[in-house]
Protein backbone atom coordinates (compact mmCIF):
# COMPACT_ATOMS: atom_id res chain seq x y z
CA UNK A 1 0.00 0.00 0.00
CA UNK A 2 1.50 3.31 -1.03
CA UNK A 3 1.35 6.37 1.16
CA UNK A 4 -0.03 9.53 -0.37
CA UNK A 5 1.09 12.55 1.60
CA UNK A 6 -1.30 15.44 2.13
CA UNK A 7 1.01 17.51 4.32
CA UNK A 8 4.69 17.15 3.54
CA UNK A 9 5.68 19.55 6.34
CA UNK A 10 4.50 17.09 9.00
CA UNK A 11 4.36 13.87 6.97
CA UNK A 12 0.57 13.49 7.24
CA UNK A 13 -1.01 11.00 4.85
CA UNK A 14 -4.47 10.84 3.28
CA UNK A 15 -5.18 7.84 5.47
CA UNK A 16 -4.38 9.84 8.62
CA UNK A 17 -6.63 12.74 7.55
CA UNK A 18 -9.43 10.28 6.80
CA UNK A 19 -8.98 8.67 10.21
CA UNK A 20 -9.20 12.04 11.97
CA UNK A 21 -12.34 12.84 9.95
CA UNK A 22 -13.88 9.51 10.97
CA UNK A 23 -13.06 10.40 14.58
CA UNK A 24 -15.04 13.63 14.30
CA UNK A 25 -12.79 16.29 12.73
CA UNK A 26 -14.99 18.01 10.17
CA UNK A 27 -12.97 21.11 9.24
CA UNK A 28 -9.38 21.86 8.26
CA UNK A 29 -8.94 23.62 11.61
CA UNK A 30 -10.00 20.49 13.50
CA UNK A 31 -7.67 18.36 11.36
CA UNK A 32 -4.88 20.82 12.23
CA UNK A 33 -5.66 20.49 15.93
CA UNK A 34 -5.50 16.72 15.63
CA UNK A 35 -2.25 16.37 13.66
CA UNK A 36 -0.80 19.82 12.76
CA UNK A 37 -1.53 19.38 9.02
CA UNK A 38 -2.01 22.81 7.47
CA UNK A 39 -0.31 24.76 10.25
CA UNK A 40 3.11 25.34 8.65
CA UNK A 41 3.20 26.44 5.00
CA UNK A 42 -0.57 25.99 4.49
CA UNK A 43 -0.31 24.53 1.00
CA UNK A 44 -2.31 21.43 2.02
CA UNK A 45 -5.34 23.23 3.44
CA UNK A 46 -7.30 23.22 0.16
CA UNK A 47 -6.61 19.55 -0.32
CA UNK A 48 -7.82 18.82 3.20
CA UNK A 49 -10.97 20.85 2.48
CA UNK A 50 -11.55 18.79 -0.66
CA UNK A 51 -11.00 15.54 1.23
CA UNK A 52 -13.53 16.56 3.85
CA UNK A 53 -16.05 17.52 1.19
CA UNK A 54 -16.48 20.85 2.87
CA UNK A 55 -20.11 21.85 2.89
CA UNK A 56 -21.21 18.57 1.32
CA UNK A 57 -22.26 16.91 4.56
CA UNK A 58 -24.60 18.04 7.33
CA UNK A 59 -23.04 19.08 10.59
CA UNK A 60 -22.31 16.09 12.79
CA UNK A 61 -24.16 17.50 15.83
CA UNK A 62 -27.39 17.88 13.86
CA UNK A 63 -27.16 14.38 12.45
CA UNK A 64 -26.56 12.91 15.89
CA UNK A 65 -29.54 14.83 17.27
CA UNK A 66 -31.74 13.58 14.42
CA UNK A 67 -32.47 17.17 13.34
CA UNK A 68 -32.66 18.35 9.73
CA UNK A 69 -29.29 19.51 8.42
CA UNK A 70 -30.68 22.97 7.62
CA UNK A 71 -32.35 23.46 10.99
CA UNK A 72 -31.87 26.93 12.37
CA UNK A 73 -31.17 28.67 9.08
CA UNK A 74 -34.47 30.57 9.19
CA UNK A 75 -33.58 31.91 12.62
CA UNK A 76 -30.18 33.13 11.43
CA UNK A 77 -31.58 34.92 8.36
DRENSE-895412 format. One record per residue (C-alpha): residue number from 1; residue in one letter; x, y, z. Coordinates in steps of 0.5 Angstrom, whole numbers, plus 500, padded with zeros to 3 digits. Example, Ala and Ser with C-alpha at 12.3 -4.5 7.8 and 13.67 -1.06 7.14 Angstrom:
DRENSE-895412
+-----+--------+-----+-----+-----+
: num : residu :   x :   y :   z :
+-----+--------+-----+-----+-----+
:   1 :      a : 525 : 491 : 516 :
:   2 :      s : 527 : 498 : 514 :
+-----+--------+-----+-----+-----+
This chain:
DRENSE-895412
+-----+--------+-----+-----+-----+
: num : residu :   x :   y :   z :
+-----+--------+-----+-----+-----+
:   1 :      x : 500 : 500 : 500 :
:   2 :      x : 503 : 507 : 498 :
:   3 :      x : 503 : 513 : 502 :
:   4 :      x : 500 : 519 : 499 :
:   5 :      x : 502 : 525 : 503 :
:   6 :      x : 497 : 531 : 504 :
:   7 :      x : 502 : 535 : 509 :
:   8 :      x : 509 : 534 : 507 :
:   9 :      x : 511 : 539 : 513 :
:  10 :      x : 509 : 534 : 518 :
:  11 :      x : 509 : 528 : 514 :
:  12 :      x : 501 : 527 : 514 :
:  13 :      x : 498 : 522 : 510 :
:  14 :      x : 491 : 522 : 507 :
:  15 :      x : 490 : 516 : 511 :
:  16 :      x : 491 : 520 : 517 :
:  17 :      x : 487 : 525 : 515 :
:  18 :      x : 481 : 521 : 514 :
:  19 :      x : 482 : 517 : 520 :
:  20 :      x : 482 : 524 : 524 :
:  21 :      x : 475 : 526 : 520 :
:  22 :      x : 472 : 519 : 522 :
:  23 :      x : 474 : 521 : 529 :
:  24 :      x : 470 : 527 : 529 :
:  25 :      x : 474 : 533 : 525 :
:  26 :      x : 470 : 536 : 520 :
:  27 :      x : 474 : 542 : 518 :
:  28 :      x : 481 : 544 : 517 :
:  29 :      x : 482 : 547 : 523 :
:  30 :      x : 480 : 541 : 527 :
:  31 :      x : 485 : 537 : 523 :
:  32 :      x : 490 : 542 : 524 :
:  33 :      x : 489 : 541 : 532 :
:  34 :      x : 489 : 533 : 531 :
:  35 :      x : 495 : 533 : 527 :
:  36 :      x : 498 : 540 : 526 :
:  37 :      x : 497 : 539 : 518 :
:  38 :      x : 496 : 546 : 515 :
:  39 :      x : 499 : 550 : 520 :
:  40 :      x : 506 : 551 : 517 :
:  41 :      x : 506 : 553 : 510 :
:  42 :      x : 499 : 552 : 509 :
:  43 :      x : 499 : 549 : 502 :
:  44 :      x : 495 : 543 : 504 :
:  45 :      x : 489 : 546 : 507 :
:  46 :      x : 485 : 546 : 500 :
:  47 :      x : 487 : 539 : 499 :
:  48 :      x : 484 : 538 : 506 :
:  49 :      x : 478 : 542 : 505 :
:  50 :      x : 477 : 538 : 499 :
:  51 :      x : 478 : 531 : 502 :
:  52 :      x : 473 : 533 : 508 :
:  53 :      x : 468 : 535 : 502 :
:  54 :      x : 467 : 542 : 506 :
:  55 :      x : 460 : 544 : 506 :
:  56 :      x : 458 : 537 : 503 :
:  57 :      x : 455 : 534 : 509 :
:  58 :      x : 451 : 536 : 515 :
:  59 :      x : 454 : 538 : 521 :
:  60 :      x : 455 : 532 : 526 :
:  61 :      x : 452 : 535 : 532 :
:  62 :      x : 445 : 536 : 528 :
:  63 :      x : 446 : 529 : 525 :
:  64 :      x : 447 : 526 : 532 :
:  65 :      x : 441 : 530 : 535 :
:  66 :      x : 437 : 527 : 529 :
:  67 :      x : 435 : 534 : 527 :
:  68 :      x : 435 : 537 : 519 :
:  69 :      x : 441 : 539 : 517 :
:  70 :      x : 439 : 546 : 515 :
:  71 :      x : 435 : 547 : 522 :
:  72 :      x : 436 : 554 : 525 :
:  73 :      x : 438 : 557 : 518 :
:  74 :      x : 431 : 561 : 518 :
:  75 :      x : 433 : 564 : 525 :
:  76 :      x : 440 : 566 : 523 :
:  77 :      x : 437 : 570 : 517 :
+-----+--------+-----+-----+-----+
